[in-house]
C-alpha cells in the first residue's frame, strides 16, 4: 500500500513540455497532458466533490494498474524545472549572484542532478534531487571541486503534501517551489561545505571583488570538509 493518499496531481503538458499541476490546466481532455510515468494521454478530472486529479484517458484498466506514477518523482521533476529561478541567494553566509543552473548535467567528471557556479567567488554547488527509486552518490565519491553538496529530500516534501493520514494538499508547480524555498532548512541537507563554515576561526572572504582579484592572480585556495547532514539557511535577494 502506498504511503501517499493522493491521485495523480501532476502531468506533462504536450504544449510546453513542462510539468504542470491539476490546478493549472483546463478540465477534461482539453488539459492536453500525458502521464509522467507511462506517457499515456490524460484527462483532467476537476469535480467539486472528489479530489481533483489527472486520469489515464484509455479505457483499459491495466494501464492504471501497471503505471508506476509516484508523487516523489513528480516533485523531483518539478524542482528540476523550477530551480533555475533561484539566481541570487545567500547560502549560510556565502553569496551567490547571477548564477545559472545546469540540470541533469555532467560536470567535473560526474553526473549531477543540478549544478551551478558563482561567477564571482567561483564557489560551486552540486545538488542531489532523487526520484522515487533513485540512489544518491556517496558524497565522498563526488569531485573535490564541488564546494557545496546539497540533497533535497523529495520524499519528505511528498510526505508533507500527500501523506495518507491527511487530506492531500494540491499545489501549483510554483507553490511547490516556494514550499521548498520557505522550508529550506526542513527539506534540504548540507552534505559538504567549505571548511570555513565548519570552522569559524578560519577567515571567510565574502567580498566579491576580493574573490575576483584573487582568482585572477592565481586562484583561491579551497578548504572543504564533508559535513554531517544538517539544516541550512537560505536567503533570497
N, C-alpha and C positions, 0 to 999 in steps of 0.2 A: 504493500500500500504506500502510495506517495505521501510524503510529509506535507505536501502543499495542497491546500483546498482552493484551487483556482483552475478555471477552464483556460482556454488559450487567450491570453490578453494581448499578445504581440504577434506581428506578422511582418512580412517583407512586401513593400509596395512595388508593384510592377512598374509604376510610372517613374518613381525616383530611385528605386533600388535600395532605399533606406528602410531601417526597421521602424515600424510605426505602432502606436498603441491603438486599442479598440476605441479609445476616446478621440482619436484624430482622423477617423475615416467616415465615409458615408455608409449608410445602412445597406445590408443585403449584398448582392453581387457587385454593386457599384463601388464597393471598397477597393476592388481591383488588386487583391493581395494574394500572396502564396505563403504556404506554411514554411516556417524557418527550418523545420526538420526534414520533411519529406517532399517539399516543393509542390505539393498539391494545391490547386486553386481553392480559395477560401471564400466564405460568405460571412458578413458581419451581422451577428445577432445582437440587437440593442434594445431588447424589451425592457419594460418598466418593472417587471416582476423578477424574472430570472437574471442572474449575473450576466452582464454584457460580456460577449466573448466572440472569438472567431471560431468557425466550424468548417470542417472539410466539406467542400461542395459535392463531392462524389457521394453516390448512394450506397457504395459498398461499405458495409460495417467494418470489414477487415482493415480498411485504411486507417480508421481511428484507432483500432486496436494495435496495429503494427507501428503507428507513428510514435516516435520517441521524443516528442516535444518536451522541453524542460524549461521552466522559468529561469533556472540558473544560467543556462546557455543564452537565453534571450537577454538577461541582464548583462552578461559578458559582452554580447554584441552591441547593446545599447551604449555601454561605457566606451567601447572602442570607437563608436560613432560620434559620441559627444565629447570625449576627452580633448580633441583638438581645439575646442573652445577655450580651454584653460591655457592662456598665453602669458599672463602676468600674475605672479603669486610669490608668496613668502613661504618657504618650507622649513619650519623650525629654525628660522633666523637666516636662512640663505635665500637671497633674492634671485628670482628667475624672471626675466623680462623678454618679451617679444620672441618667445620660444615657438618652435614649430614641431609638432608631434609627428612621428612616423609610427604607423600602426602595422602590426604583423610584419615585422621587418627583420632583416639580417644585418646586425651591427656588431662590430668588434669581434667578429668570428663566431657569433652565436645568434640564435633566433630569439626575438623579443616580441612580446605582445604589444608593447609601446615603448618608445624611446624618444628622448629629447636632450638637447644640449643648450645651456645658456650661452648666448653669443658673446657675453662679456667675460664672465668668470670661467667659461669652458667646463663648468661642472656638468656632469651627465646624470641622467635618471633613466633607469630601466624599470618597467612596471610589469608585474605578472597579473593577468586578468583571466583566471581559469574558467574554462567551460565546465559543464556538469561533471564530466568524467575526465577532465583534464588533470595532468600531473605537472606540478611546477618543478623547475630545475632547483637543485640544491644551490643555495646562494654561494656556497664555497666553490662551486664549479663555474660560476659566472666570471667573465673577464674582470681583472682588477681595475680596468679603465672605467668601469661603472662606479661612479662615486656614491650614488644613492640607488638602492634596490627596494622597491615597494611592492607589496602584494595587496591587491584589492580583494576583499573577502566577498565574492559574488554569492556564495551560499548564504552568508549572513544577511545580505541585502534581500535575497529571495525569501528567506525565512521571516524577516521583518515585515515584508509586504504580504506574504501569502501563506503563512503557517496555518496548518489545518484547524487549529483550535480557535482561530479568529476569522472574522469576516475579511476577505481579501481587500486590499487597498489598491484600487485601479488608479494608475497614474499615466500621464503622458511621458514620452521619452525625455522631454526637457525636465519634467518633475523628477524623474528617476535620477537624472544627472545632478539636480540641485539637492536631492536627498543625500547623494554621496558627498557633495561639497559641504553641506551643512552638518553632516555627521562624519566628517573625515576621520576623526580620532577613533570612532567606533568601527569603521569598516575598512580601514587601511592600516597595514602593519609595516613598520620600518624594519627591513631585514639587513640593510647595510647603509652606512653613512660615513662621511669624512670623520676622521679621528677627533677633529675639533669639537664635534657635537657630543662625543662621549667623554672628552677630557677638556673641560672649560678652561684649564690653565694654559692650554695652547692658544696662541694668538690666532684669531679668525679674521681674515681680511674680507670685508664686505663691500668696500668701495669699488665700484665697477671700473673706474678709471685706473685704480691701482692694479686690479686684476689684469686689465688690458695692457698696461705698461709692462708688467712682469711677463706676460705671455709673449710680448714682442721681444723682450730681452733674453728670452731663453726658457720660458715656461714656469708654471707654478708647481712646486713640489706637492705631491698628493699624499695625504695621510688617510688611511682607511682602516676601518675595523668592521667586522661582522657584528651587527647589533643583535641583542636579544629582541624578539618581536615586541614592539611597544607602540603606544599611541603617538600620533603625530599631530602637530599644529599646522594648519594651512590657513593663510590669509590671502585673499584675492584683492588686487588693486588695479 
